[in-house]
Amino acid sequence: MPRIDIESLPIALPDGIDYEDYVIGTFAVSFPNGFPVAKMAPALAIEQSTGTWVPVPGETPEVRRQHVAKVIGVYEIPDYEWTVPTNLTDRQYMIQIAFPVVNFGSQIPMMLTTVIGNISMAGRLKLVDIRFPQKYVDGFQGPRFGVPGIRKLLGVPKRPLLNNMIKPCTGYPPEVGVKLFRAAALGGCDIIKDDELLANACFCDIESRVKLYMQAEKEVYEETGEHTLYTVNVTDEIPKVFENAKRAVELGANALMLNYLVTGFPVLRALAEDKALNVPILAHMDLAGALYESEWHGMSSHLVLGKLPRLAGADVVVFPAPYGKAPVIPDKFVSVARNLGFPLYNLRPTFPMPSGGITPAMVPSVVKDIGPDIVIGSGGGIHAHPQGPVAGARAFRQAIDATMQGRSLEDAATEYAELKAALETWVDPFGKGGGM
């Protein structure tokens, strides 16, 4: 009987691989009772590395030793030992597969093609996490500015930053937009972003907006002493997205915005690593729900909204918060923020920007859940304030200051009319958070 070449097998012990040589994918799967999951898992590893559904001559033991993916764990939940209940219809597992970094190198497109490519269509299977080795992450610049860089640019060392999305979302000329921009900046917004639905539209083009908005930014700074980052939306087709970005910076834009999932991670990375575009980049989450919202398909939200855009170089990432209009599980919300801000080798932390129907009443909950290193994003909560957008922004700043001082919003509202009006208009539906 010939000796088995163990090193060429698509299976290994978790302790039997060098973790610096592999990206580890963790998958949640569910299959009908009786389906041979333990035998199917190595087939997934082969499918995503050296082989296909039948043996092929070129898939030699030598090729496999270097390039085959390896199943390092198949864990059923619950962990049956003696018998499996006969009345089960489906059984759930966690599967871990190690993918050789040599197969794709330090890039995201081929890494995702390898880790979750064809097998994304393998039924009830969801990628719930990816562990990267340091040598893979070292191939990325990551955020150019991140949390410390943006705080330095704005001169705001500790408190949460305030962002405004200009509303209405689209359909107005630059002359209208600049009035909304100016009001939000005067009220104290640290960052003002285009809505994701407005990029280089014929009725409100980037060049016109940047000229007007940055002139307003200068005038507001002279009046208030506070700078405002304007993240102009440069989302477009290739190569226009790069042309938009370069032209915006030439005209004085001090930040950029990209709908990173519709353009792709490589576009975000290229913008972040372009030395000629030395400004922060805000990454917006459009399309994210199509990638993570199914419980048994796609990828978990902390990958789509957290680890991957941070790796690609986003300085700020917009993601849905559970306090307003978004149907988000609080624990998943916190997990996204951790993947943006917790230590990840040498990458700078990315600013988490919770958004989606946030009002001043929710500020204490947001800070309690994910801490002060955040950008609080609000659109309607500023522009729909009963006293106007200047008051709307001031109400947020008052709520932020009160929260950082450990003061209740109700107490602060006795001093600030803008905050009082906001609290009377909107309430925090949760009133408490989960914590980092």
NURO-172451 format. One record per residue (C-alpha): y, z, x; chain; residue in three letters. Coordinates in pm, whole numbers. Example, Ala and Ser with C-alpha at 12.3 -4.5 7.8 and 13.67 -1.06 7.14 Angstrom:
BEGIN
NODE;-450;780;1230;A;ALA
NODE;-106;714;1367;A;SER
//
This chain:
BEGIN
NODE;0;0;0;A;MET
NODE;335;-103;154;A;PRO
NODE;585;171;226;A;ARG
NODE;878;190;-16;A;ILE
NODE;1213;100;141;A;ASP
NODE;1404;393;-9;A;ILE
NODE;1740;289;140;A;GLU
NODE;1730;-39;-56;A;SER
NODE;1660;123;-394;A;LEU
NODE;1930;141;-666;A;PRO
NODE;1875;517;-689;A;ILE
NODE;1957;812;-464;A;ALA
NODE;2003;1186;-472;A;LEU
NODE;2364;1298;-514;A;PRO
NODE;2327;1467;-175;A;ASP
NODE;2175;1158;-16;A;GLY
NODE;2482;935;6;A;ILE
NODE;2798;944;216;A;ASP
NODE;3074;997;-41;A;TYR
NODE;3328;829;187;A;GLU
NODE;3141;502;141;A;ASP
NODE;3117;500;-239;A;TYR
NODE;3329;508;-553;A;VAL
NODE;3150;723;-810;A;ILE
NODE;3159;619;-1175;A;GLY
NODE;3066;871;-1442;A;THR
NODE;2957;726;-1776;A;PHE
NODE;2894;879;-2118;A;ALA
NODE;2619;684;-2298;A;VAL
NODE;2438;708;-2627;A;SER
NODE;2123;513;-2710;A;PHE
NODE;1852;528;-2977;A;PRO
NODE;1575;782;-2930;A;ASN
NODE;1297;619;-2735;A;GLY
NODE;1523;388;-2533;A;PHE
NODE;1425;423;-2164;A;PRO
NODE;1764;534;-2033;A;VAL
NODE;1631;661;-1700;A;ALA
NODE;1480;317;-1631;A;LYS
NODE;1782;133;-1770;A;MET
NODE;2032;311;-1544;A;ALA
NODE;1915;148;-1217;A;PRO
NODE;1935;-189;-1395;A;ALA
NODE;2303;-116;-1461;A;LEU
NODE;2353;-39;-1093;A;ALA
NODE;2188;-364;-988;A;ILE
NODE;2380;-563;-1250;A;GLU
NODE;2708;-431;-1108;A;GLN
NODE;2625;-492;-744;A;SER
NODE;2360;-715;-584;A;THR
NODE;2144;-859;-860;A;GLY
NODE;2102;-967;-1216;A;THR
NODE;1853;-930;-1500;A;TRP
NODE;1567;-1092;-1300;A;VAL
NODE;1487;-1074;-926;A;PRO
NODE;1649;-1349;-720;A;VAL
NODE;1541;-1456;-369;A;PRO
NODE;1874;-1376;-206;A;GLY
NODE;1865;-1012;-310;A;GLU
NODE;1677;-903;0;A;THR
NODE;1612;-543;111;A;PRO
NODE;1874;-597;384;A;GLU
NODE;2137;-696;126;A;VAL
NODE;2049;-403;-95;A;ARG
NODE;2069;-147;184;A;ARG
NODE;2433;-233;238;A;GLN
NODE;2552;-342;-105;A;HIS
NODE;2340;-212;-394;A;VAL
NODE;2493;47;-627;A;ALA
NODE;2291;364;-666;A;LYS
NODE;2225;585;-965;A;VAL
NODE;2278;939;-840;A;ILE
NODE;2238;1120;-1171;A;GLY
NODE;2105;1080;-1525;A;VAL
NODE;2169;1394;-1728;A;TYR
NODE;2077;1428;-2094;A;GLU
NODE;2290;1647;-2320;A;ILE
NODE;2137;1878;-2431;A;PRO
NODE;1900;1904;-2136;A;ASP
NODE;1555;1885;-2300;A;TYR
NODE;1267;2000;-2079;A;GLU
NODE;945;2026;-2282;A;TRP
NODE;980;1817;-2594;A;THR
NODE;1238;1604;-2767;A;VAL
NODE;1292;1661;-3141;A;PRO
NODE;1116;1386;-3334;A;THR
NODE;1395;1360;-3591;A;ASN
NODE;1659;1250;-3337;A;LEU
NODE;1809;909;-3399;A;THR
NODE;2029;894;-3087;A;ASP
NODE;2033;1070;-2751;A;ARG
NODE;2337;1127;-2529;A;GLN
NODE;2351;1114;-2149;A;TYR
NODE;2589;1134;-1856;A;MET
NODE;2509;877;-1587;A;ILE
NODE;2662;870;-1241;A;GLN
NODE;2652;555;-1031;A;ILE
NODE;2776;519;-672;A;ALA
NODE;2932;180;-592;A;PHE
NODE;2973;76;-224;A;PRO
NODE;3342;47;-133;A;VAL
NODE;3252;-239;101;A;VAL
NODE;3183;-454;-207;A;ASN
NODE;3549;-457;-316;A;PHE
NODE;3782;-281;-69;A;GLY
NODE;4110;-104;-152;A;SER
NODE;4209;-297;-462;A;GLN
NODE;4188;-229;-835;A;ILE
NODE;4079;-561;-996;A;PRO
NODE;3747;-596;-814;A;MET
NODE;3690;-220;-821;A;MET
NODE;3710;-222;-1202;A;LEU
NODE;3507;-543;-1218;A;THR
NODE;3238;-360;-1022;A;THR
NODE;3249;-22;-1192;A;VAL
NODE;3293;-124;-1558;A;ILE
NODE;3274;-504;-1567;A;GLY
NODE;2974;-655;-1747;A;ASN
NODE;2836;-315;-1845;A;ILE
NODE;3141;-254;-2060;A;SER
NODE;2947;-466;-2310;A;MET
NODE;2623;-267;-2274;A;ALA
NODE;2652;-84;-2605;A;GLY
NODE;2758;277;-2641;A;ARG
NODE;2880;331;-2285;A;LEU
NODE;3219;468;-2174;A;LYS
NODE;3357;522;-1826;A;LEU
NODE;3484;880;-1832;A;VAL
NODE;3583;925;-1469;A;ASP
NODE;3604;762;-1127;A;ILE
NODE;3590;956;-801;A;ARG
NODE;3757;775;-514;A;PHE
NODE;3687;842;-146;A;PRO
NODE;3986;900;80;A;GLN
NODE;3936;578;275;A;LYS
NODE;3969;381;-51;A;TYR
NODE;4287;562;-158;A;VAL
NODE;4434;534;191;A;ASP
NODE;4456;159;132;A;GLY
NODE;4724;216;-134;A;PHE
NODE;5086;316;-95;A;GLN
NODE;5094;482;-436;A;GLY
NODE;5430;589;-581;A;PRO
NODE;5718;505;-346;A;ARG
NODE;5935;784;-492;A;PHE
NODE;5724;992;-728;A;GLY
NODE;5839;1333;-843;A;VAL
NODE;6016;1444;-521;A;PRO
NODE;6186;1109;-465;A;GLY
NODE;6325;1076;-816;A;ILE
NODE;6447;1437;-814;A;ARG
NODE;6628;1363;-487;A;LYS
NODE;6786;1046;-627;A;LEU
NODE;6919;1231;-930;A;LEU
NODE;6998;1560;-758;A;GLY
NODE;6791;1755;-1009;A;VAL
NODE;6555;1985;-817;A;PRO
NODE;6371;2184;-1084;A;LYS
NODE;6425;2122;-1455;A;ARG
NODE;6245;1862;-1667;A;PRO
NODE;6423;1528;-1671;A;LEU
NODE;6538;1364;-1993;A;LEU
NODE;6469;1000;-2074;A;ASN
NODE;6601;795;-2363;A;ASN
NODE;6444;480;-2501;A;MET
NODE;6725;272;-2647;A;ILE
NODE;6680;227;-3021;A;LYS
NODE;6657;3;-3213;A;PRO
NODE;6377;-139;-3001;A;CYS
NODE;6502;-496;-2993;A;THR
NODE;6716;-750;-3176;A;GLY
NODE;7063;-654;-3049;A;TYR
NODE;7299;-820;-2796;A;PRO
NODE;7392;-655;-2463;A;PRO
NODE;7732;-553;-2602;A;GLU
NODE;7557;-332;-2856;A;VAL
NODE;7300;-206;-2609;A;GLY
NODE;7560;-87;-2361;A;VAL
NODE;7724;130;-2627;A;LYS
NODE;7390;297;-2693;A;LEU
NODE;7330;331;-2319;A;PHE
NODE;7670;488;-2261;A;ARG
NODE;7624;739;-2543;A;ALA
NODE;7284;853;-2416;A;ALA
NODE;7415;881;-2059;A;ALA
NODE;7722;1079;-2167;A;LEU
NODE;7494;1319;-2352;A;GLY
NODE;7302;1394;-2034;A;GLY
NODE;7004;1157;-2013;A;CYS
NODE;6875;1134;-1657;A;ASP
NODE;6687;811;-1723;A;ILE
NODE;6747;544;-1985;A;ILE
NODE;6484;278;-2041;A;LYS
NODE;6467;-44;-2230;A;ASP
NODE;6222;-25;-2515;A;ASP
NODE;5892;-188;-2424;A;GLU
NODE;5961;-457;-2683;A;LEU
NODE;6272;-585;-2507;A;LEU
NODE;6245;-766;-2174;A;ALA
NODE;6422;-1090;-2082;A;ASN
NODE;6498;-1197;-2440;A;ALA
NODE;6725;-1493;-2506;A;CYS
NODE;6962;-1278;-2715;A;PHE
NODE;6973;-989;-2465;A;CYS
NODE;6877;-1114;-2121;A;ASP
NODE;6817;-897;-1816;A;ILE
NODE;7113;-1027;-1617;A;GLU
NODE;7363;-947;-1893;A;SER
NODE;7215;-604;-1958;A;ARG
NODE;7205;-497;-1596;A;VAL
NODE;7569;-594;-1533;A;LYS
NODE;7696;-408;-1840;A;LEU
NODE;7465;-105;-1823;A;TYR
NODE;7518;-37;-1453;A;MET
NODE;7895;-58;-1496;A;GLN
NODE;7861;198;-1774;A;ALA
NODE;7641;412;-1547;A;GLU
NODE;7914;414;-1283;A;LYS
NODE;8181;508;-1536;A;GLU
NODE;7972;789;-1685;A;VAL
NODE;7899;926;-1338;A;TYR
NODE;8271;936;-1262;A;GLU
NODE;8322;1133;-1581;A;GLU
NODE;8021;1370;-1571;A;THR
NODE;7910;1381;-1207;A;GLY
NODE;7554;1296;-1314;A;GLU
NODE;7374;976;-1223;A;HIS
NODE;7149;789;-1466;A;THR
NODE;6854;572;-1372;A;LEU
NODE;6833;257;-1584;A;TYR
NODE;6477;125;-1593;A;THR
NODE;6522;-237;-1687;A;VAL
NODE;6213;-397;-1841;A;ASN
NODE;6109;-689;-1618;A;VAL
NODE;5776;-759;-1792;A;THR
NODE;5699;-1130;-1797;A;ASP
NODE;5450;-1389;-1681;A;GLU
NODE;5387;-1450;-1311;A;ILE
NODE;5600;-1538;-1115;A;PRO
NODE;5886;-1460;-1355;A;LYS
NODE;5812;-1089;-1350;A;VAL
NODE;5888;-1083;-976;A;PHE
NODE;6194;-1302;-1021;A;GLU
NODE;6320;-1068;-1294;A;ASN
NODE;6272;-765;-1072;A;ALA
NODE;6445;-914;-769;A;LYS
NODE;6738;-1041;-971;A;ARG
NODE;6779;-705;-1145;A;ALA
NODE;6792;-521;-813;A;VAL
NODE;7036;-779;-670;A;GLU
NODE;7264;-707;-967;A;LEU
NODE;7255;-334;-901;A;GLY
NODE;6964;-204;-1112;A;ALA
NODE;6861;136;-978;A;ASN
NODE;6512;139;-1138;A;ALA
NODE;6261;-96;-1296;A;LEU
NODE;6021;-80;-1588;A;MET
NODE;5691;-263;-1638;A;LEU
NODE;5444;-283;-1925;A;ASN
NODE;5174;-246;-1660;A;TYR
NODE;4861;-297;-1866;A;LEU
NODE;4967;-631;-2011;A;VAL
NODE;5074;-765;-1669;A;THR
NODE;4787;-598;-1482;A;GLY
NODE;4759;-337;-1208;A;PHE
NODE;4811;-590;-925;A;PRO
NODE;5158;-676;-1056;A;VAL
NODE;5254;-308;-1069;A;LEU
NODE;5122;-259;-716;A;ARG
NODE;5304;-566;-583;A;ALA
NODE;5635;-444;-728;A;LEU
NODE;5583;-91;-595;A;ALA
NODE;5499;-212;-244;A;GLU
NODE;5774;-476;-220;A;ASP
NODE;6018;-348;41;A;LYS
NODE;6298;-553;-116;A;ALA
NODE;6264;-355;-440;A;LEU
NODE;6344;-9;-314;A;ASN
NODE;6384;151;-658;A;VAL
NODE;6159;368;-877;A;PRO
NODE;5925;202;-1126;A;ILE
NODE;5855;333;-1475;A;LEU
NODE;5520;216;-1614;A;ALA
NODE;5482;180;-1990;A;HIS
NODE;5151;225;-2170;A;MET
NODE;5135;-81;-2400;A;ASP
NODE;4775;-193;-2471;A;LEU
NODE;4633;141;-2356;A;ALA
NODE;4473;223;-2690;A;GLY
NODE;4262;-91;-2673;A;ALA
NODE;4112;41;-2349;A;LEU
NODE;4049;409;-2424;A;TYR
NODE;4064;499;-2793;A;GLU
NODE;3696;434;-2873;A;SER
NODE;3475;737;-2810;A;GLU
NODE;3188;519;-2683;A;TRP
NODE;3357;221;-2519;A;HIS
NODE;3618;144;-2253;A;GLY
NODE;3762;403;-2016;A;MET
NODE;3897;754;-2066;A;SER
NODE;4272;795;-2113;A;SER
NODE;4323;994;-1792;A;HIS
NODE;4210;685;-1598;A;LEU
NODE;4410;427;-1795;A;VAL
NODE;4726;637;-1819;A;LEU
NODE;4691;863;-1517;A;GLY
NODE;4489;799;-1204;A;LYS
NODE;4500;418;-1201;A;LEU
NODE;4875;359;-1254;A;PRO
NODE;4946;634;-1000;A;ARG
NODE;4720;458;-752;A;LEU
NODE;4900;129;-821;A;ALA
NODE;5238;286;-747;A;GLY
NODE;5402;399;-1072;A;ALA
NODE;5673;660;-1017;A;ASP
NODE;5687;751;-1387;A;VAL
NODE;5419;684;-1650;A;VAL
NODE;5488;691;-2023;A;VAL
NODE;5199;829;-2229;A;PHE
NODE;5156;963;-2583;A;PRO
NODE;5216;1330;-2658;A;ALA
NODE;5036;1526;-2932;A;PRO
NODE;5353;1677;-3077;A;TYR
NODE;5505;1378;-3249;A;GLY
NODE;5372;1060;-3405;A;LYS
NODE;5075;993;-3173;A;ALA
NODE;4720;1098;-3271;A;PRO
NODE;4630;1261;-2937;A;VAL
NODE;4391;1546;-2858;A;ILE
NODE;4595;1807;-2665;A;PRO
NODE;4329;1852;-2396;A;ASP
NODE;4328;1478;-2326;A;LYS
NODE;4708;1482;-2305;A;PHE
NODE;4693;1759;-2044;A;VAL
NODE;4423;1572;-1851;A;SER
NODE;4645;1264;-1821;A;VAL
NODE;4929;1478;-1685;A;ALA
NODE;4699;1639;-1429;A;ARG
NODE;4580;1303;-1301;A;ASN
NODE;4943;1202;-1255;A;LEU
NODE;5063;1519;-1086;A;GLY
NODE;4780;1715;-924;A;PHE
NODE;4698;1657;-553;A;PRO
NODE;4520;1325;-491;A;LEU
NODE;4473;1285;-116;A;TYR
NODE;4809;1172;24;A;ASN
NODE;4952;1005;-287;A;LEU
NODE;5286;1135;-411;A;ARG
NODE;5276;1288;-760;A;PRO
NODE;5384;1061;-1044;A;THR
NODE;5620;1194;-1311;A;PHE
NODE;5436;1234;-1644;A;PRO
NODE;5655;1113;-1931;A;MET
NODE;5522;1236;-2266;A;PRO
NODE;5672;1048;-2557;A;SER
NODE;5619;940;-2915;A;GLY
NODE;5831;1116;-3174;A;GLY
NODE;5944;1404;-2950;A;ILE
NODE;6243;1610;-3067;A;THR
NODE;6429;1904;-2907;A;PRO
NODE;6218;2146;-3111;A;ALA
NODE;5911;2037;-2914;A;MET
NODE;6052;2096;-2565;A;VAL
NODE;5905;2447;-2520;A;PRO
NODE;5559;2320;-2619;A;SER
NODE;5574;2027;-2376;A;VAL
NODE;5686;2247;-2086;A;VAL
NODE;5426;2512;-2170;A;LYS
NODE;5148;2254;-2174;A;ASP
NODE;5223;2050;-1861;A;ILE
NODE;5499;2231;-1673;A;GLY
NODE;5854;2141;-1570;A;PRO
NODE;5771;1843;-1346;A;ASP
NODE;5796;1604;-1638;A;ILE
NODE;6023;1345;-1791;A;VAL
NODE;6070;1413;-2161;A;ILE
NODE;6093;1083;-2345;A;GLY
NODE;6277;1045;-2673;A;SER
NODE;6414;752;-2868;A;GLY
NODE;6475;836;-3231;A;GLY
NODE;6514;1205;-3146;A;GLY
NODE;6836;1109;-2967;A;ILE
NODE;6969;809;-3157;A;HIS
NODE;6890;954;-3500;A;ALA
NODE;7057;1290;-3435;A;HIS
NODE;7283;1364;-3736;A;PRO
NODE;7585;1394;-3505;A;GLN
NODE;7508;1076;-3309;A;GLY
NODE;7331;991;-2980;A;PRO
NODE;7568;1183;-2752;A;VAL
NODE;7489;1497;-2948;A;ALA
NODE;7122;1399;-2958;A;GLY
NODE;7100;1391;-2580;A;ALA
NODE;7299;1713;-2549;A;ARG
NODE;7062;1886;-2788;A;ALA
NODE;6771;1796;-2561;A;PHE
NODE;6950;1919;-2251;A;ARG
NODE;7033;2243;-2431;A;GLN
NODE;6667;2282;-2531;A;ALA
NODE;6556;2212;-2173;A;ILE
NODE;6800;2463;-2026;A;ASP
NODE;6704;2730;-2278;A;ALA
NODE;6334;2677;-2209;A;THR
NODE;6383;2700;-1833;A;MET
NODE;6578;3024;-1885;A;GLN
NODE;6300;3170;-2099;A;GLY
NODE;6532;3174;-2396;A;ARG
NODE;6421;3084;-2748;A;SER
NODE;6564;2769;-2901;A;LEU
NODE;6669;2965;-3207;A;GLU
NODE;6877;3194;-2990;A;ASP
NODE;7029;2904;-2797;A;ALA
NODE;7110;2728;-3124;A;ALA
NODE;7351;3007;-3212;A;THR
NODE;7558;2889;-2915;A;GLU
NODE;7509;2511;-2932;A;TYR
NODE;7596;2312;-3245;A;ALA
NODE;7406;2004;-3127;A;GLU
NODE;7082;2196;-3079;A;LEU
NODE;7131;2379;-3408;A;LYS
NODE;7165;2049;-3595;A;ALA
NODE;6854;1910;-3424;A;ALA
NODE;6645;2215;-3514;A;LEU
NODE;6762;2194;-3872;A;GLU
NODE;6663;1826;-3882;A;THR
NODE;6327;1840;-3698;A;TRP
NODE;6069;2110;-3631;A;VAL
NODE;5786;2151;-3378;A;ASP
NODE;5470;2103;-3586;A;PRO
NODE;5256;2282;-3327;A;PHE
NODE;5471;2562;-3191;A;GLY
NODE;5228;2628;-2907;A;LYS
NODE;5046;2440;-2634;A;GLY
NODE;4729;2436;-2433;A;GLY
NODE;4853;2471;-2074;A;GLY
NODE;4779;2300;-1745;A;MET
//
